Amino acid sequence: MKDKDLLVERVSKKTNVKKEDIFKLANDLQKKDLNNEEDMRSFIQTVAKMTNQTLDRRKIDKLVKIMKNKDVLNDVEKMI
């Protein structure tokens, strides 16, 4: 199995999100500009919906700030 497939498998198991949905999200993400705050918010809301999470405005604002500061890239391995 390829590294990409192993990564998706681990994410799927940890989040209870179907692998197909993860791939769909990744494809949709390629069409978004994550330097654009509106696209960031849309992405965050999509992920929240997929994982059955409820996010209030304050949490979304905090996640946008993290994404703008690129802090999320430093912690990706910890999340998996």
Backbone atoms as SQL, in Angstrom:
CREATE TABLE atoms (id INTEGER PRIMARY KEY, chain TEXT, resi INTEGER, resn TEXT, atom TEXT, x REAL, y REAL, z REAL);
INSERT INTO atoms VALUES
  (1, 'A', 1, 'MET', 'N', 0.846, -1.187, 0.000),
  (2, 'A', 1, 'MET', 'CA', 0.000, 0.000, 0.000),
  (3, 'A', 1, 'MET', 'C', 0.885, 1.242, 0.000),
  (4, 'A', 2, 'LYS', 'N', 0.502, 2.214, -0.773),
  (5, 'A', 2, 'LYS', 'CA', 1.283, 3.447, -0.880),
  (6, 'A', 2, 'LYS', 'C', 1.166, 4.272, 0.395),
  (7, 'A', 3, 'ASP', 'N', 2.157, 5.156, 0.605),
  (8, 'A', 3, 'ASP', 'CA', 2.152, 6.020, 1.783),
  (9, 'A', 3, 'ASP', 'C', 0.878, 6.853, 1.855),
  (10, 'A', 4, 'LYS', 'N', 0.443, 7.364, 0.691),
  (11, 'A', 4, 'LYS', 'CA', -0.774, 8.188, 0.651),
  (12, 'A', 4, 'LYS', 'C', -1.981, 7.377, 1.127),
  (13, 'A', 5, 'ASP', 'N', -2.062, 6.128, 0.668),
  (14, 'A', 5, 'ASP', 'CA', -3.177, 5.278, 1.069),
  (15, 'A', 5, 'ASP', 'C', -3.135, 4.967, 2.561),
  (16, 'A', 6, 'LEU', 'N', -1.938, 4.757, 3.090),
  (17, 'A', 6, 'LEU', 'CA', -1.799, 4.502, 4.527),
  (18, 'A', 6, 'LEU', 'C', -2.222, 5.722, 5.340),
  (19, 'A', 7, 'LEU', 'N', -1.827, 6.889, 4.877),
  (20, 'A', 7, 'LEU', 'CA', -2.194, 8.125, 5.568),
  (21, 'A', 7, 'LEU', 'C', -3.708, 8.302, 5.572),
  (22, 'A', 8, 'VAL', 'N', -4.331, 8.114, 4.423),
  (23, 'A', 8, 'VAL', 'CA', -5.787, 8.265, 4.330),
  (24, 'A', 8, 'VAL', 'C', -6.483, 7.221, 5.203),
  (25, 'A', 9, 'GLU', 'N', -5.961, 6.022, 5.225),
  (26, 'A', 9, 'GLU', 'CA', -6.534, 4.959, 6.061),
  (27, 'A', 9, 'GLU', 'C', -6.474, 5.353, 7.547),
  (28, 'A', 10, 'ARG', 'N', -5.339, 5.893, 7.971),
  (29, 'A', 10, 'ARG', 'CA', -5.188, 6.317, 9.380),
  (30, 'A', 10, 'ARG', 'C', -6.149, 7.450, 9.710),
  (31, 'A', 11, 'VAL', 'N', -6.243, 8.425, 8.816),
  (32, 'A', 11, 'VAL', 'CA', -7.156, 9.552, 9.039),
  (33, 'A', 11, 'VAL', 'C', -8.597, 9.051, 9.086),
  (34, 'A', 12, 'SER', 'N', -8.943, 8.156, 8.186),
  (35, 'A', 12, 'SER', 'CA', -10.294, 7.616, 8.135),
  (36, 'A', 12, 'SER', 'C', -10.660, 6.907, 9.446),
  (37, 'A', 13, 'LYS', 'N', -9.767, 6.086, 9.928),
  (38, 'A', 13, 'LYS', 'CA', -10.024, 5.360, 11.176),
  (39, 'A', 13, 'LYS', 'C', -10.140, 6.305, 12.364),
  (40, 'A', 14, 'LYS', 'N', -9.287, 7.302, 12.393),
  (41, 'A', 14, 'LYS', 'CA', -9.261, 8.214, 13.540),
  (42, 'A', 14, 'LYS', 'C', -10.470, 9.156, 13.563),
  (43, 'A', 15, 'THR', 'N', -10.969, 9.520, 12.379),
  (44, 'A', 15, 'THR', 'CA', -12.042, 10.507, 12.296),
  (45, 'A', 15, 'THR', 'C', -13.417, 9.904, 12.022),
  (46, 'A', 16, 'ASN', 'N', -13.442, 8.608, 11.687),
  (47, 'A', 16, 'ASN', 'CA', -14.686, 7.947, 11.277),
  (48, 'A', 16, 'ASN', 'C', -15.298, 8.594, 10.035),
  (49, 'A', 17, 'VAL', 'N', -14.447, 9.120, 9.164),
  (50, 'A', 17, 'VAL', 'CA', -14.866, 9.686, 7.888),
  (51, 'A', 17, 'VAL', 'C', -14.443, 8.699, 6.807),
  (52, 'A', 18, 'LYS', 'N', -15.347, 8.409, 5.888),
  (53, 'A', 18, 'LYS', 'CA', -15.053, 7.462, 4.818),
  (54, 'A', 18, 'LYS', 'C', -13.880, 7.946, 3.972),
  (55, 'A', 19, 'LYS', 'N', -13.096, 6.984, 3.504),
  (56, 'A', 19, 'LYS', 'CA', -11.945, 7.324, 2.662),
  (57, 'A', 19, 'LYS', 'C', -12.391, 8.098, 1.420),
  (58, 'A', 20, 'GLU', 'N', -13.518, 7.709, 0.858),
  (59, 'A', 20, 'GLU', 'CA', -14.027, 8.385, -0.337),
  (60, 'A', 20, 'GLU', 'C', -14.292, 9.864, -0.050),
  (61, 'A', 21, 'ASP', 'N', -14.830, 10.143, 1.144),
  (62, 'A', 21, 'ASP', 'CA', -15.112, 11.530, 1.527),
  (63, 'A', 21, 'ASP', 'C', -13.822, 12.322, 1.730),
  (64, 'A', 22, 'ILE', 'N', -12.797, 11.657, 2.253),
  (65, 'A', 22, 'ILE', 'CA', -11.501, 12.321, 2.434),
  (66, 'A', 22, 'ILE', 'C', -10.909, 12.692, 1.076),
  (67, 'A', 23, 'PHE', 'N', -10.985, 11.761, 0.125),
  (68, 'A', 23, 'PHE', 'CA', -10.479, 12.057, -1.219),
  (69, 'A', 23, 'PHE', 'C', -11.287, 13.173, -1.881),
  (70, 'A', 24, 'LYS', 'N', -12.609, 13.167, -1.681),
  (71, 'A', 24, 'LYS', 'CA', -13.457, 14.226, -2.238),
  (72, 'A', 24, 'LYS', 'C', -13.061, 15.577, -1.637),
  (73, 'A', 25, 'LEU', 'N', -12.845, 15.598, -0.329),
  (74, 'A', 25, 'LEU', 'CA', -12.421, 16.824, 0.341),
  (75, 'A', 25, 'LEU', 'C', -11.078, 17.309, -0.212),
  (76, 'A', 26, 'ALA', 'N', -10.157, 16.379, -0.408),
  (77, 'A', 26, 'ALA', 'CA', -8.844, 16.750, -0.948),
  (78, 'A', 26, 'ALA', 'C', -8.981, 17.327, -2.357),
  (79, 'A', 27, 'ASN', 'N', -9.841, 16.746, -3.166),
  (80, 'A', 27, 'ASN', 'CA', -10.056, 17.269, -4.519),
  (81, 'A', 27, 'ASN', 'C', -10.688, 18.651, -4.473),
  (82, 'A', 28, 'ASP', 'N', -11.675, 18.827, -3.606),
  (83, 'A', 28, 'ASP', 'CA', -12.313, 20.138, -3.459),
  (84, 'A', 28, 'ASP', 'C', -11.316, 21.173, -2.954),
  (85, 'A', 29, 'LEU', 'N', -10.434, 20.754, -2.069),
  (86, 'A', 29, 'LEU', 'CA', -9.450, 21.653, -1.488),
  (87, 'A', 29, 'LEU', 'C', -8.490, 22.194, -2.543),
  (88, 'A', 30, 'GLN', 'N', -8.193, 21.388, -3.547),
  (89, 'A', 30, 'GLN', 'CA', -7.295, 21.830, -4.614),
  (90, 'A', 30, 'GLN', 'C', -7.883, 22.997, -5.404),
  (91, 'A', 31, 'LYS', 'N', -9.201, 23.143, -5.372),
  (92, 'A', 31, 'LYS', 'CA', -9.876, 24.217, -6.109),
  (93, 'A', 31, 'LYS', 'C', -10.007, 25.487, -5.277),
  (94, 'A', 32, 'LYS', 'N', -9.679, 25.399, -4.003),
  (95, 'A', 32, 'LYS', 'CA', -9.829, 26.549, -3.112),
  (96, 'A', 32, 'LYS', 'C', -8.500, 27.274, -2.938),
  (97, 'A', 33, 'ASP', 'N', -8.609, 28.547, -2.637),
  (98, 'A', 33, 'ASP', 'CA', -7.446, 29.370, -2.334),
  (99, 'A', 33, 'ASP', 'C', -7.432, 29.575, -0.821),
  (100, 'A', 34, 'LEU', 'N', -6.578, 28.841, -0.135),
  (101, 'A', 34, 'LEU', 'CA', -6.572, 28.928, 1.322),
  (102, 'A', 34, 'LEU', 'C', -5.865, 30.169, 1.839),
  (103, 'A', 35, 'ASN', 'N', -5.546, 31.086, 0.952),
  (104, 'A', 35, 'ASN', 'CA', -5.129, 32.419, 1.376),
  (105, 'A', 35, 'ASN', 'C', -6.345, 33.338, 1.420),
  (106, 'A', 36, 'ASN', 'N', -7.455, 32.840, 0.915),
  (107, 'A', 36, 'ASN', 'CA', -8.714, 33.574, 0.895),
  (108, 'A', 36, 'ASN', 'C', -9.525, 33.160, 2.120),
  (109, 'A', 37, 'GLU', 'N', -9.867, 34.117, 2.956),
  (110, 'A', 37, 'GLU', 'CA', -10.551, 33.799, 4.216),
  (111, 'A', 37, 'GLU', 'C', -11.900, 33.123, 3.992),
  (112, 'A', 38, 'GLU', 'N', -12.612, 33.523, 2.972),
  (113, 'A', 38, 'GLU', 'CA', -13.914, 32.902, 2.689),
  (114, 'A', 38, 'GLU', 'C', -13.740, 31.416, 2.352),
  (115, 'A', 39, 'ASP', 'N', -12.712, 31.089, 1.563),
  (116, 'A', 39, 'ASP', 'CA', -12.430, 29.691, 1.241),
  (117, 'A', 39, 'ASP', 'C', -12.005, 28.918, 2.489),
  (118, 'A', 40, 'MET', 'N', -11.231, 29.560, 3.362),
  (119, 'A', 40, 'MET', 'CA', -10.830, 28.913, 4.615),
  (120, 'A', 40, 'MET', 'C', -12.054, 28.556, 5.444),
  (121, 'A', 41, 'ARG', 'N', -12.950, 29.510, 5.591),
  (122, 'A', 41, 'ARG', 'CA', -14.153, 29.286, 6.394),
  (123, 'A', 41, 'ARG', 'C', -15.022, 28.182, 5.796),
  (124, 'A', 42, 'SER', 'N', -15.131, 28.167, 4.491),
  (125, 'A', 42, 'SER', 'CA', -15.898, 27.130, 3.809),
  (126, 'A', 42, 'SER', 'C', -15.277, 25.762, 4.056),
  (127, 'A', 43, 'PHE', 'N', -13.956, 25.682, 3.949),
  (128, 'A', 43, 'PHE', 'CA', -13.242, 24.435, 4.193),
  (129, 'A', 43, 'PHE', 'C', -13.449, 23.957, 5.631),
  (130, 'A', 44, 'ILE', 'N', -13.311, 24.852, 6.581),
  (131, 'A', 44, 'ILE', 'CA', -13.489, 24.513, 7.997),
  (132, 'A', 44, 'ILE', 'C', -14.901, 23.986, 8.245),
  (133, 'A', 45, 'GLN', 'N', -15.881, 24.641, 7.685),
  (134, 'A', 45, 'GLN', 'CA', -17.266, 24.216, 7.879),
  (135, 'A', 45, 'GLN', 'C', -17.540, 22.865, 7.222),
  (136, 'A', 46, 'THR', 'N', -16.925, 22.623, 6.076),
  (137, 'A', 46, 'THR', 'CA', -17.084, 21.328, 5.410),
  (138, 'A', 46, 'THR', 'C', -16.493, 20.207, 6.255),
  (139, 'A', 47, 'VAL', 'N', -15.299, 20.433, 6.784),
  (140, 'A', 47, 'VAL', 'CA', -14.655, 19.427, 7.634),
  (141, 'A', 47, 'VAL', 'C', -15.484, 19.204, 8.904),
  (142, 'A', 48, 'ALA', 'N', -15.970, 20.257, 9.498),
  (143, 'A', 48, 'ALA', 'CA', -16.796, 20.130, 10.703),
  (144, 'A', 48, 'ALA', 'C', -18.041, 19.295, 10.417),
  (145, 'A', 49, 'LYS', 'N', -18.665, 19.558, 9.297),
  (146, 'A', 49, 'LYS', 'CA', -19.870, 18.809, 8.929),
  (147, 'A', 49, 'LYS', 'C', -19.552, 17.331, 8.712),
  (148, 'A', 50, 'MET', 'N', -18.442, 17.057, 8.029),
  (149, 'A', 50, 'MET', 'CA', -18.040, 15.672, 7.762),
  (150, 'A', 50, 'MET', 'C', -17.752, 14.901, 9.042),
  (151, 'A', 51, 'THR', 'N', -17.247, 15.593, 10.046),
  (152, 'A', 51, 'THR', 'CA', -16.858, 14.950, 11.297),
  (153, 'A', 51, 'THR', 'C', -17.909, 15.123, 12.400),
  (154, 'A', 52, 'ASN', 'N', -19.070, 15.627, 12.013),
  (155, 'A', 52, 'ASN', 'CA', -20.179, 15.829, 12.951),
  (156, 'A', 52, 'ASN', 'C', -19.805, 16.716, 14.138),
  (157, 'A', 53, 'GLN', 'N', -19.047, 17.758, 13.843),
  (158, 'A', 53, 'GLN', 'CA', -18.636, 18.712, 14.871),
  (159, 'A', 53, 'GLN', 'C', -19.431, 20.002, 14.717),
  (160, 'A', 54, 'THR', 'N', -19.727, 20.634, 15.816),
  (161, 'A', 54, 'THR', 'CA', -20.387, 21.925, 15.801),
  (162, 'A', 54, 'THR', 'C', -19.364, 22.982, 16.199),
  (163, 'A', 55, 'LEU', 'N', -19.227, 23.977, 15.340),
  (164, 'A', 55, 'LEU', 'CA', -18.268, 25.043, 15.618),
  (165, 'A', 55, 'LEU', 'C', -19.005, 26.370, 15.701),
  (166, 'A', 56, 'ASP', 'N', -18.758, 27.105, 16.779),
  (167, 'A', 56, 'ASP', 'CA', -19.327, 28.449, 16.861),
  (168, 'A', 56, 'ASP', 'C', -18.387, 29.413, 16.144),
  (169, 'A', 57, 'ARG', 'N', -18.828, 30.618, 16.001),
  (170, 'A', 57, 'ARG', 'CA', -18.062, 31.639, 15.256),
  (171, 'A', 57, 'ARG', 'C', -16.663, 31.831, 15.851),
  (172, 'A', 58, 'ARG', 'N', -16.576, 31.808, 17.171),
  (173, 'A', 58, 'ARG', 'CA', -15.285, 32.013, 17.843),
  (174, 'A', 58, 'ARG', 'C', -14.287, 30.906, 17.497),
  (175, 'A', 59, 'LYS', 'N', -14.745, 29.667, 17.460),
  (176, 'A', 59, 'LYS', 'CA', -13.863, 28.559, 17.106),
  (177, 'A', 59, 'LYS', 'C', -13.424, 28.651, 15.650),
  (178, 'A', 60, 'ILE', 'N', -14.362, 29.016, 14.787),
  (179, 'A', 60, 'ILE', 'CA', -14.018, 29.176, 13.375),
  (180, 'A', 60, 'ILE', 'C', -12.996, 30.294, 13.209),
  (181, 'A', 61, 'ASP', 'N', -13.205, 31.406, 13.903),
  (182, 'A', 61, 'ASP', 'CA', -12.248, 32.519, 13.844),
  (183, 'A', 61, 'ASP', 'C', -10.856, 32.075, 14.296),
  (184, 'A', 62, 'LYS', 'N', -10.813, 31.273, 15.353),
  (185, 'A', 62, 'LYS', 'CA', -9.536, 30.787, 15.864),
  (186, 'A', 62, 'LYS', 'C', -8.854, 29.876, 14.836),
  (187, 'A', 63, 'LEU', 'N', -9.617, 29.001, 14.211),
  (188, 'A', 63, 'LEU', 'CA', -9.054, 28.116, 13.190),
  (189, 'A', 63, 'LEU', 'C', -8.552, 28.897, 11.980),
  (190, 'A', 64, 'VAL', 'N', -9.292, 29.936, 11.585),
  (191, 'A', 64, 'VAL', 'CA', -8.857, 30.784, 10.473),
  (192, 'A', 64, 'VAL', 'C', -7.526, 31.446, 10.824),
  (193, 'A', 65, 'LYS', 'N', -7.424, 31.932, 12.048),
  (194, 'A', 65, 'LYS', 'CA', -6.177, 32.576, 12.482),
  (195, 'A', 65, 'LYS', 'C', -5.012, 31.587, 12.434),
  (196, 'A', 66, 'ILE', 'N', -5.243, 30.378, 12.890),
  (197, 'A', 66, 'ILE', 'CA', -4.205, 29.343, 12.849),
  (198, 'A', 66, 'ILE', 'C', -3.789, 29.062, 11.412),
  (199, 'A', 67, 'MET', 'N', -4.777, 28.958, 10.534),
  (200, 'A', 67, 'MET', 'CA', -4.465, 28.686, 9.125),
  (201, 'A', 67, 'MET', 'C', -3.713, 29.851, 8.488),
  (202, 'A', 68, 'LYS', 'N', -4.104, 31.062, 8.818),
  (203, 'A', 68, 'LYS', 'CA', -3.412, 32.227, 8.262),
  (204, 'A', 68, 'LYS', 'C', -1.960, 32.280, 8.721),
  (205, 'A', 69, 'ASN', 'N', -1.712, 31.864, 9.947),
  (206, 'A', 69, 'ASN', 'CA', -0.349, 31.867, 10.489),
  (207, 'A', 69, 'ASN', 'C', 0.435, 30.622, 10.093),
  (208, 'A', 70, 'LYS', 'N', -0.216, 29.733, 9.370),
  (209, 'A', 70, 'LYS', 'CA', 0.407, 28.481, 8.903),
  (210, 'A', 70, 'LYS', 'C', 0.796, 27.568, 10.065),
  (211, 'A', 71, 'ASP', 'N', 0.249, 27.809, 11.243),
  (212, 'A', 71, 'ASP', 'CA', 0.545, 26.972, 12.410),
  (213, 'A', 71, 'ASP', 'C', 0.038, 25.549, 12.224),
  (214, 'A', 72, 'VAL', 'N', -1.021, 25.397, 11.461),
  (215, 'A', 72, 'VAL', 'CA', -1.617, 24.077, 11.284),
  (216, 'A', 72, 'VAL', 'C', -0.643, 23.121, 10.595),
  (217, 'A', 73, 'LEU', 'N', 0.196, 23.608, 9.715),
  (218, 'A', 73, 'LEU', 'CA', 1.139, 22.747, 9.018),
  (219, 'A', 73, 'LEU', 'C', 2.156, 22.142, 9.973),
  (220, 'A', 74, 'ASN', 'N', 2.486, 22.851, 11.025),
  (221, 'A', 74, 'ASN', 'CA', 3.460, 22.349, 11.990),
  (222, 'A', 74, 'ASN', 'C', 2.896, 21.228, 12.853),
  (223, 'A', 75, 'ASP', 'N', 1.568, 21.149, 12.962),
  (224, 'A', 75, 'ASP', 'CA', 0.948, 20.177, 13.836),
  (225, 'A', 75, 'ASP', 'C', 0.219, 19.053, 13.108),
  (226, 'A', 76, 'VAL', 'N', 0.351, 18.977, 11.793),
  (227, 'A', 76, 'VAL', 'CA', -0.391, 17.974, 11.041),
  (228, 'A', 76, 'VAL', 'C', -0.045, 16.569, 11.516),
  (229, 'A', 77, 'GLU', 'N', 1.206, 16.267, 11.701),
  (230, 'A', 77, 'GLU', 'CA', 1.594, 14.928, 12.104),
  (231, 'A', 77, 'GLU', 'C', 1.023, 14.570, 13.474),
  (232, 'A', 78, 'LYS', 'N', 0.884, 15.544, 14.357),
  (233, 'A', 78, 'LYS', 'CA', 0.319, 15.278, 15.679),
  (234, 'A', 78, 'LYS', 'C', -1.162, 14.921, 15.597),
  (235, 'A', 79, 'MET', 'N', -1.844, 15.457, 14.572),
  (236, 'A', 79, 'MET', 'CA', -3.280, 15.231, 14.432),
  (237, 'A', 79, 'MET', 'C', -3.591, 13.867, 13.844),
  (238, 'A', 80, 'ILE', 'N', -2.608, 13.244, 13.231),
  (239, 'A', 80, 'ILE', 'CA', -2.865, 11.967, 12.545),
  (240, 'A', 80, 'ILE', 'C', -2.554, 10.793, 13.448);
